[in-house]
């Protein structure tokens, strides 16, 4: 899972300096994990996301955003608590946000509902 800088976020997810309206730059559905190293629930979620990244390889991209290193990205999406997951469909729809720890089965259910992709 790649940790995104502001520059890589603009390239792979959304160029917020160029576009005012949501335009996703990815070719596959994506999940962006907003986290911090000191956050206990974030550390619990990380191995779950690793499993999801493996199971959905080539179908769903998983990225991470360090809220301490890039607070402007958290502010852009109104992230107030972490972990926070941003689910980005490729259908042109607005992304959906979830806050707090998400167990694997709930994550799989969200991927099926939002992206239409089953494990």
Short mmCIF file of the C-alpha atoms (twelve columns), coordinates in Angstrom:
data_MODEL
# 
_entry.id   MODEL 
# 
loop_
_atom_site.group_PDB 
_atom_site.id 
_atom_site.type_symbol 
_atom_site.label_atom_id 
_atom_site.label_alt_id 
_atom_site.label_comp_id 
_atom_site.label_asym_id 
_atom_site.label_seq_id 
_atom_site.Cartn_x 
_atom_site.Cartn_y 
_atom_site.Cartn_z 
_atom_site.pdbx_PDB_model_num 
ATOM 1   C CA . UNK A 1   0.000   0.000   0.000   1 
ATOM 2   C CA . UNK A 2   1.443   3.272   -1.112  1 
ATOM 3   C CA . UNK A 3   1.545   6.242   1.253   1 
ATOM 4   C CA . UNK A 4   0.567   9.271   -0.784  1 
ATOM 5   C CA . UNK A 5   2.245   12.656  -0.673  1 
ATOM 6   C CA . UNK A 6   0.311   15.708  -1.801  1 
ATOM 7   C CA . UNK A 7   1.868   15.383  -5.253  1 
ATOM 8   C CA . UNK A 8   1.096   11.664  -5.669  1 
ATOM 9   C CA . UNK A 9   -2.412  12.248  -4.289  1 
ATOM 10  C CA . UNK A 10  -3.012  14.846  -7.004  1 
ATOM 11  C CA . UNK A 11  -1.671  12.461  -9.663  1 
ATOM 12  C CA . UNK A 12  -3.436  9.265   -8.562  1 
ATOM 13  C CA . UNK A 13  -6.596  10.438  -6.797  1 
ATOM 14  C CA . UNK A 14  -7.718  14.033  -7.301  1 
ATOM 15  C CA . UNK A 15  -5.948  17.192  -8.448  1 
ATOM 16  C CA . UNK A 16  -7.685  19.617  -6.108  1 
ATOM 17  C CA . UNK A 17  -5.627  22.555  -7.387  1 
ATOM 18  C CA . UNK A 18  -6.726  22.031  -10.993 1 
ATOM 19  C CA . UNK A 19  -10.331 20.903  -10.460 1 
ATOM 20  C CA . UNK A 20  -13.019 22.388  -8.243  1 
ATOM 21  C CA . UNK A 21  -15.465 19.557  -8.971  1 
ATOM 22  C CA . UNK A 22  -14.610 15.944  -8.086  1 
ATOM 23  C CA . UNK A 23  -12.627 14.210  -10.854 1 
ATOM 24  C CA . UNK A 24  -11.061 10.851  -9.940  1 
ATOM 25  C CA . UNK A 25  -7.730  10.223  -11.676 1 
ATOM 26  C CA . UNK A 26  -7.611  6.461   -11.049 1 
ATOM 27  C CA . UNK A 27  -8.614  3.673   -13.395 1 
ATOM 28  C CA . UNK A 28  -9.805  1.262   -10.641 1 
ATOM 29  C CA . UNK A 29  -11.951 1.832   -7.557  1 
ATOM 30  C CA . UNK A 30  -9.797  2.954   -4.639  1 
ATOM 31  C CA . UNK A 31  -9.785  3.132   -0.869  1 
ATOM 32  C CA . UNK A 32  -7.725  5.819   0.838   1 
ATOM 33  C CA . UNK A 33  -6.873  5.208   4.494   1 
ATOM 34  C CA . UNK A 34  -6.326  8.407   6.506   1 
ATOM 35  C CA . UNK A 35  -4.167  7.376   9.470   1 
ATOM 36  C CA . UNK A 36  -1.465  8.400   11.944  1 
ATOM 37  C CA . UNK A 37  1.343   6.263   13.356  1 
ATOM 38  C CA . UNK A 38  0.324   7.010   16.973  1 
ATOM 39  C CA . UNK A 39  -3.309  5.935   16.412  1 
ATOM 40  C CA . UNK A 40  -4.157  2.521   17.951  1 
ATOM 41  C CA . UNK A 41  -7.249  1.804   15.815  1 
ATOM 42  C CA . UNK A 42  -5.217  2.815   12.723  1 
ATOM 43  C CA . UNK A 43  -2.584  0.206   13.615  1 
ATOM 44  C CA . UNK A 44  -5.359  -2.391  14.042  1 
ATOM 45  C CA . UNK A 45  -6.831  -1.514  10.640  1 
ATOM 46  C CA . UNK A 46  -3.528  -1.681  8.748   1 
ATOM 47  C CA . UNK A 47  -3.231  -5.518  8.585   1 
ATOM 48  C CA . UNK A 48  -6.910  -5.750  7.572   1 
ATOM 49  C CA . UNK A 49  -6.215  -3.371  4.680   1 
ATOM 50  C CA . UNK A 50  -3.124  -5.417  3.742   1 
ATOM 51  C CA . UNK A 51  -5.355  -8.523  3.446   1 
ATOM 52  C CA . UNK A 52  -7.935  -6.587  1.412   1 
ATOM 53  C CA . UNK A 53  -5.184  -5.238  -0.868  1 
ATOM 54  C CA . UNK A 54  -4.019  -8.803  -1.538  1 
ATOM 55  C CA . UNK A 55  -7.506  -10.263 -2.030  1 
ATOM 56  C CA . UNK A 56  -8.637  -7.463  -4.356  1 
ATOM 57  C CA . UNK A 57  -5.307  -6.970  -6.177  1 
ATOM 58  C CA . UNK A 58  -5.864  -5.647  -9.682  1 
ATOM 59  C CA . UNK A 59  -9.486  -4.762  -8.867  1 
ATOM 60  C CA . UNK A 60  -9.281  -2.212  -6.025  1 
ATOM 61  C CA . UNK A 61  -6.346  0.093   -5.240  1 
ATOM 62  C CA . UNK A 62  -5.549  0.822   -1.594  1 
ATOM 63  C CA . UNK A 63  -3.647  3.959   -0.606  1 
ATOM 64  C CA . UNK A 64  -2.697  5.555   2.704   1 
ATOM 65  C CA . UNK A 65  -2.503  9.209   3.736   1 
ATOM 66  C CA . UNK A 66  -0.487  10.121  6.834   1 
ATOM 67  C CA . UNK A 67  -2.606  12.821  8.479   1 
ATOM 68  C CA . UNK A 68  0.418   14.134  10.386  1 
ATOM 69  C CA . UNK A 69  2.567   14.553  7.259   1 
ATOM 70  C CA . UNK A 70  -0.186  15.906  4.991   1 
ATOM 71  C CA . UNK A 71  -2.863  17.631  7.108   1 
ATOM 72  C CA . UNK A 72  -4.103  19.537  4.048   1 
ATOM 73  C CA . UNK A 73  -5.406  16.271  2.530   1 
ATOM 74  C CA . UNK A 74  -7.339  15.500  5.712   1 
ATOM 75  C CA . UNK A 75  -8.787  19.013  5.681   1 
ATOM 76  C CA . UNK A 76  -9.784  18.650  2.028   1 
ATOM 77  C CA . UNK A 77  -12.106 15.754  2.930   1 
ATOM 78  C CA . UNK A 78  -13.149 17.031  6.360   1 
ATOM 79  C CA . UNK A 79  -11.462 14.176  8.227   1 
ATOM 80  C CA . UNK A 80  -12.023 14.828  11.938  1 
ATOM 81  C CA . UNK A 81  -11.269 11.400  13.397  1 
ATOM 82  C CA . UNK A 82  -8.985  8.585   12.317  1 
ATOM 83  C CA . UNK A 83  -8.850  6.043   10.959  1 
ATOM 84  C CA . UNK A 84  -11.036 7.303   8.146   1 
ATOM 85  C CA . UNK A 85  -11.561 5.458   4.879   1 
ATOM 86  C CA . UNK A 86  -12.446 7.170   1.623   1 
ATOM 87  C CA . UNK A 87  -14.165 4.827   -0.849  1 
ATOM 88  C CA . UNK A 88  -13.758 6.095   -4.412  1 
ATOM 89  C CA . UNK A 89  -15.853 4.460   -7.157  1 
ATOM 90  C CA . UNK A 90  -14.858 4.821   -10.816 1 
ATOM 91  C CA . UNK A 91  -18.437 5.560   -11.855 1 
ATOM 92  C CA . UNK A 92  -17.987 9.308   -11.427 1 
ATOM 93  C CA . UNK A 93  -19.956 9.294   -8.180  1 
ATOM 94  C CA . UNK A 94  -18.717 11.266  -5.208  1 
ATOM 95  C CA . UNK A 95  -16.533 9.261   -2.812  1 
ATOM 96  C CA . UNK A 96  -18.000 7.867   0.417   1 
ATOM 97  C CA . UNK A 97  -16.300 8.280   3.802   1 
ATOM 98  C CA . UNK A 98  -16.289 5.984   6.815   1 
ATOM 99  C CA . UNK A 99  -14.731 6.748   10.207  1 
ATOM 100 C CA . UNK A 100 -13.309 4.436   12.829  1 
ATOM 101 C CA . UNK A 101 -12.035 0.879   12.751  1 
ATOM 102 C CA . UNK A 102 -13.794 -1.311  10.180  1 
ATOM 103 C CA . UNK A 103 -13.648 -5.116  10.541  1 
ATOM 104 C CA . UNK A 104 -12.736 -7.107  7.437   1 
ATOM 105 C CA . UNK A 105 -16.246 -8.463  6.787   1 
ATOM 106 C CA . UNK A 106 -17.698 -4.930  6.944   1 
ATOM 107 C CA . UNK A 107 -14.984 -3.713  4.586   1 
ATOM 108 C CA . UNK A 108 -15.792 -6.502  2.123   1 
ATOM 109 C CA . UNK A 109 -19.499 -5.635  2.367   1 
ATOM 110 C CA . UNK A 110 -18.738 -1.947  1.682   1 
ATOM 111 C CA . UNK A 111 -16.591 -2.877  -1.339  1 
ATOM 112 C CA . UNK A 112 -19.434 -5.025  -2.684  1 
ATOM 113 C CA . UNK A 113 -22.049 -2.307  -2.098  1 
ATOM 114 C CA . UNK A 114 -20.047 0.742   -3.248  1 
ATOM 115 C CA . UNK A 115 -17.913 -0.812  -5.997  1 
ATOM 116 C CA . UNK A 116 -19.975 -3.882  -6.954  1 
ATOM 117 C CA . UNK A 117 -16.920 -6.116  -6.415  1 
ATOM 118 C CA . UNK A 118 -17.060 -9.350  -4.422  1 
ATOM 119 C CA . UNK A 119 -14.067 -11.103 -2.812  1 
# 
